[in-house]
């Protein structure tokens, strides 16, 4: 038996674990993004309550930060789905 056939058989045996890991990874990335965006919203509201004159700047920074977090979470979900279906 060649080394390649042994490695392919090992990879085939671990496929269910890889799919489970990909599903867990997608769930964790969504949970992390939700917590991050929620935290940004809470801190922005606190900042606006303390300094109402800076509402525009705070809102702009909040939207940029939320978009960056959402982009990273979307990338993580895509990677997990690629692992799941490929």
C-alpha positions in Angstrom: 0.0 0.0 0.0 1.4 3.4 -0.9 1.5 6.4 1.4 -0.9 8.3 -0.8 -3.6 5.6 -0.5 -3.2 5.6 3.2 -3.6 9.3 3.5 -6.6 9.3 1.2 -8.3 6.6 3.3 -7.5 8.6 6.5 -9.0 11.8 5.0 -12.1 9.9 3.9 -12.5 8.5 7.4 -12.3 12.0 9.0 -14.8 13.6 6.6 -17.7 13.6 9.1 -15.5 15.3 11.7 -14.4 17.9 9.2 -18.0 18.7 8.4 -18.9 18.9 12.1 -16.0 21.2 12.7 -17.0 23.5 9.7 -20.5 23.8 11.1 -19.3 24.6 14.6 -16.8 27.2 13.1 -19.7 28.9 11.1 -21.8 29.1 14.3 -18.9 30.5 16.3 -18.2 33.1 13.7 -21.8 34.3 13.6 -21.9 34.4 17.4 -18.7 36.4 17.5 -20.0 38.9 14.9 -23.3 39.3 16.7 -21.6 40.0 20.0 -19.1 42.4 18.4 -21.8 44.4 16.6 -24.0 44.5 19.7 -21.1 45.7 21.8 -20.4 48.5 19.2 -24.0 49.6 19.3 -24.1 49.7 23.1 -20.9 51.7 23.3 -22.1 54.1 20.6 -25.3 54.7 22.4 -23.4 55.4 25.6 -21.1 57.8 23.8 -24.0 59.6 22.2 -25.7 60.0 25.6 -22.5 61.5 27.0 -21.7 63.8 24.1 -24.8 64.5 21.9 -22.9 67.0 19.8 -20.7 64.2 18.5 -23.5 62.1 17.2 -22.6 62.2 13.5 -18.9 61.2 14.1 -19.9 58.4 16.5 -22.5 57.0 14.1 -20.1 57.1 11.2 -17.4 55.3 13.2 -19.9 52.8 14.4 -21.1 51.9 10.9 -17.5 51.5 9.7 -16.6 49.2 12.6 -19.8 47.2 12.2 -19.1 46.8 8.5 -15.6 45.5 9.1 -16.8 43.0 11.7 -19.6 41.8 9.3 -17.0 41.4 6.5 -14.7 39.3 8.6 -17.7 37.1 9.8 -18.9 36.7 6.2 -15.4 35.6 5.2 -15.3 33.1 8.0 -18.7 31.7 7.1 -17.7 31.3 3.5 -14.6 29.4 4.5 -16.6 27.1 6.7 -19.1 26.5 4.0 -16.3 25.7 1.5 -14.9 23.2 4.0 -18.4 21.8 4.5 -19.3 21.2 0.8 -15.9 20.5 -0.7 
